[in-house]
Amino acid sequence: MAIAASLRGTVASVNLGAIQSNVRRLLQVIGPDVALMAVVKADGYGHGALPVAQAALAAGARWLGVAMAEEGIELREAGVQAPILVLGPNNREQLAAAIRYRLDVVVYSPESLEWVIEAAQEVDREARVHLKLDTGMGRIGIPAAGLDEAWLERLSHPRIVWQGLMSHLADADQDDPASSREQLKRFLDAVEWLRQKRGSLPPWLHLANSAATLRWPGMHFNLVRVGIALYGIDPLPGEWGLRPALSWYSRIAMIKAVEPGTSQGYGRTYRARTAERWATIPVGYADGYLRGLSNQAAVLIGGYRCPVIGRVSMDQLVVRLPEALDAHVGDRVTLLGDDGEERLTANHLAEWAGTIGYEIVTRIGTRVPREYLEDR
Ligand SMILES: *Cc1c(COP(=O)(O)O)cnc(C)c1O
C-alpha cells in the first residue's frame, strides 16, 4: 500500500517473537523425533503468511501447510524453499499449478489422484503426494477402510512420490476423547495394513492438529500440523505456555457526554441508564470486528475494560467509558491484546460473538494494516 500504515491509526500488530516462542514451546512438546508443520493458510490465520512462515522456519518448523495452491505459490514466489503441503481440496488446475511449484499435494479422492497424475505428466515433474484418509471427519479423504490394493497399485505410478499418509480429527478440542480415539484406531489399522501389504510406509505419517499435539503425544507420529497454537491462541482450556502474537489497536475518534435515556446506534438497542460518556472508535464489521459483538464485547482503554454498547456498524463502534477513566480523543484503544493488567484474547472475543478464536483472527480485514514486531 502506498499510504502509510500509521495513517489510519488502526493496526494489527503481529509479534513475530511470540510466534517463534510458540514454535519453540511446541518443539519441546513434540521432542526431537517429530517434525512441526506450521500451518499458514488463510494468510497465516490473518497474521500474514510470509512473515509468519519465515519466523516459524527460523525457529525450527520444518514444513509449511496451506489450504490451496495459490497460497503455496505465493510463498514459493517469495523465495520460501521449505516443503509446503497443500492441505485442502484443490481442483485440477490448482493441482497442476501446485506440482509446477514443487508443492506437496493431498490425494483425497480417486479423481484427485487422476488429476495429479495427469498434471505431473503435463508439467513433466514428479508429484509428491500425501494420501488423506477419512477416519471420521466426514470431509475430504478416502474412507480409511477403503485403502486397498487398487490404491497401492495406483499410487505406484512412476510420476507419483508417495510422501505421506494422513488424516484429520473432528473432535480434538472437545472434552470427550472417545471419538478421537476411534479415529486414531482407524488410522492405526490403515497404517498396519499398509505395513503388512506394502512392506514399508511412506516417510510421513500425520494426524494431529494443535489440540491433539498439545494433549495427546500418542497422536504425533512423525509430523504434527499446527495452526492455531502457533499464533498463541489456546485451542483448549488450560495453560499451554503460548503467547498471543496479534494485537489489534485503534484510537478514540470522538467522546461525548449523554443524558440518561439516549440511544446508541442502529436499531437503538442500547440506552444510557444514567448520564454516561461514550467513545466512538473508527472500527466496524467491515474491518472484521464482528457484528455479533454488538452489546457483548469490551475494549481496553487506559487499562480499563469498556463495554461495547449498541450495534457494531460497518465502520464504527461505540463504547461506554468508566467514570474513573480520563480519556481523550486520539487515545489508544486495544480491541485485542494487553493494556496494563487487562488482556483480551481471540478466545474472549469468540465467546462474546458465539464463534471460535480462529474466526476472530481470520476475519480481520485487509483494511486493517499489519505491522510486525520482532519482540515485545
Ligand atoms: C487447518 C488445518 C490444521 C491446523 O489446525 P489447528 O487446529 O489450527 O492446529 C491441521 N490440519 C489440517 C488438515 C488443516 O486443514
The ligand as a Gaussian input file, in Angstrom:
#p B3LYP/6-31G(d) Opt

LIG

0 1
 C       -6.078000     -26.043000       9.322000
 C       -5.609000     -27.431000       9.456000
 C       -4.770000     -27.806000      10.514000
 C       -4.400000     -26.875000      11.657000
 O       -5.412000     -26.920000      12.642000
 P       -5.251000     -26.115000      14.026000
 O       -6.421000     -26.532000      14.809000
 O       -5.286000     -24.669000      13.650000
 O       -3.960000     -26.515000      14.598000
 C       -4.296000     -29.099000      10.530000
 N       -4.632000     -29.981000       9.567000
 C       -5.458000     -29.656000       8.548000
 C       -5.799000     -30.672000       7.517000
 C       -5.973000     -28.386000       8.462000
 O       -6.782000     -28.066000       7.444000

